[in-house]
Amino acid sequence: MKSNISKIKNLSAQELKTLIDSKQKIYLLDVREKDEFSQGFIKGAINIPLSILSKEILLSKFDCSNNLNKELIIYCRSGKRSLQAVNILEEQEINCTLKNLSLGIMEWIMLGYPLSNN
């Protein structure tokens, strides 16, 4: 797999919170496993574990058809699996702007931002 790290846009938890608070239309993808997701997630996130992530599954959940104005922000626990997911999806030419929550949900929790459970 070739590395796209130089092209990947990383976000901090603060930047994501600002986007959410501004009501900007974004897609949130949580690539943790289902048991991790059930323990709490960022409100509005859809869970597709990295272990089953594919372009077809992603497009069944998000409208990324020719819409580079839509941001798809991908996160996991610490930022490692989400970085892998960004690389996978870039190779599959997803038509959304892909961004990685660089320190994952752990930074979100550390900053005291809310989690959802339903």
C-alpha positions, 0 to 999 in steps of 0.5 A: 500500500502506498502512503498518502500521509502527506496528503491526509488532512488531520484534525484535532478534537478541538477542530472537530468540535468547532465544526460540529458546533457550527452545524457544518454538514459533515459525515462522521465515520467511527472505524472502531469495532462494534463493542468499542462503539457501543461504549460511546461515540461522537454524536452523529457518527456511523460505525463501520469497523475497519475490519469490514470497511469497503467502498461499497459499505461506505457508500451505502451509508454516506452520499459521497457521489461527486461531492468533494464539498462534503467532509468525511471525518474518520476516527477510532480510539487513537488515530491509527485505525482511522489513518489506515481507513483514510489510506484505504478509502483514498486508494478507492477514490471516494469522492468526499474530502477525507479527514483523520481525527489525529488523536482519535476519540481519546483526545475527545474524551480527554477534553471532556467533550460529550459522547453518545450511547444511542 
